[in-house]
Amino acid sequence: MRHLADKVLEAMRNGDAGFLAKLVDPSGIVVGVDMPRMSAKRFRRELIAKRGVYCVIFDRICLQPEPRKSPTTFLLREALLEQPVRIQLGSVQDAPEIATAEVKQANTQETLFTLYFRHVEHHWTLQNIEYW
């Protein structure tokens, strides 16, 4: 699981939307907190079109008319590029098919975001990217 979590972070750092598109859970994905589940098809479409969820993960320029920093706009890729991070693996009680990878700031141990993976048909898929 650590290897897969590392590969997801590498894809985010390098702007590899294609890797995330291949990894998305067939039942869909949730990006954020208290957001509705997005279909895998829509997730892939937004990554390819470089809009919507692509902007949250990779590039804030497409979120706003002007590419300015807003303290309320969290960008996953920026969080990974601005500081060293570490991964803490975990699980979800009563859900053995779910694994978590909590991405923390290396120096403060503050959680930046959490990846949720689901084991489906002999491989792991990305089911949720939870951030606040």
C-alpha positions in Angstrom: 0.0 0.0 0.0 2.8 2.4 0.8 4.2 2.0 -2.8 0.8 3.0 -4.2 0.4 6.0 -1.9 3.8 7.1 -2.9 2.9 6.8 -6.6 -0.3 8.9 -6.1 1.7 11.6 -4.4 4.3 11.5 -7.2 1.6 11.8 -9.8 0.1 14.8 -7.9 3.5 16.5 -7.7 4.3 15.9 -11.4 0.8 16.8 -12.7 0.1 13.3 -13.9 -3.6 13.4 -14.2 -3.6 10.2 -16.3 -2.4 8.1 -13.4 -5.2 9.3 -11.2 -7.7 8.8 -13.9 -6.6 5.1 -14.2 -6.7 4.6 -10.5 -10.2 6.0 -9.7 -12.6 3.6 -8.1 -15.3 2.3 -10.5 -18.0 3.3 -8.0 -16.8 6.9 -8.1 -14.7 9.2 -5.9 -15.3 11.9 -3.3 -12.9 14.8 -3.4 -13.1 17.1 -0.3 -15.3 16.7 2.8 -19.0 16.5 2.7 -19.0 16.5 -1.1 -21.2 14.2 -3.1 -19.6 11.1 -4.8 -18.5 12.0 -8.3 -18.7 9.2 -10.9 -15.5 7.7 -12.2 -16.5 8.9 -15.7 -16.9 12.5 -14.6 -13.7 12.4 -12.6 -11.8 11.3 -15.7 -13.5 13.8 -17.9 -12.7 16.7 -15.6 -9.0 15.6 -15.4 -8.7 15.4 -19.1 -10.5 18.8 -19.7 -8.4 20.4 -17.0 -11.4 21.8 -15.1 -13.3 21.1 -11.9 -11.5 18.5 -9.8 -8.3 18.9 -11.9 -8.1 22.5 -10.6 -8.4 21.4 -7.0 -5.6 18.8 -7.4 -3.2 20.4 -9.8 -3.7 24.0 -10.8 -5.5 26.8 -9.1 -5.4 29.0 -12.3 -8.5 27.2 -13.6 -10.4 27.9 -10.4 -10.3 31.6 -10.6 -10.3 34.2 -13.4 -7.1 35.6 -11.9 -4.3 33.3 -10.8 -4.0 34.7 -7.3 -3.5 32.8 -4.0 -6.5 32.7 -1.8 -6.0 31.3 1.8 -9.4 29.6 1.5 -8.4 27.7 -1.7 -6.5 24.6 -0.8 -4.5 23.0 -3.7 -3.2 19.5 -3.1 -0.3 19.8 -5.5 0.9 23.0 -3.8 0.7 21.4 -0.4 3.1 18.6 -1.7 5.5 21.0 -3.4 5.8 23.5 -0.5 6.9 21.2 2.3 8.3 17.8 3.0 5.5 15.3 3.8 5.3 11.8 5.3 2.6 9.1 4.9 0.9 7.3 7.7 -1.0 4.2 6.6 -4.1 3.1 8.4 -7.4 1.3 8.0 -11.1 1.8 8.5 -12.7 -0.1 11.3 -15.1 -2.8 10.1 -14.1 -2.2 6.5 -11.1 -4.4 5.7 -11.3 -3.5 2.0 -10.5 0.1 2.8 -7.0 1.4 3.5 -6.0 5.0 4.3 -2.9 7.0 3.6 -2.8 10.1 5.7 -0.4 12.7 4.2 1.2 14.8 7.0 3.5 17.7 7.0 6.8 16.2 8.0 7.9 18.8 10.5 4.6 19.5 12.4 2.7 16.2 11.8 -0.3 18.3 10.7 -2.5 16.3 8.4 -2.8 17.9 4.9 -5.1 15.4 3.3 -6.0 11.7 3.4 -6.3 9.3 0.6 -8.7 6.4 0.8 -8.2 3.2 -1.2 -10.6 0.4 -1.8 -9.6 -3.1 -2.8 -11.6 -4.1 -5.9 -11.1 -7.3 -7.9 -7.5 -7.9 -6.9 -6.2 -4.3 -7.0 -6.5 -1.1 -5.1 -8.5 1.9 -6.4 -8.6 5.5 -5.3 -12.0 6.1 -3.6 -11.6 9.4 -1.7 -9.3 12.4 -1.4 -10.3 14.0 1.9 -9.0 17.5 2.6 -10.3 20.4 4.8 
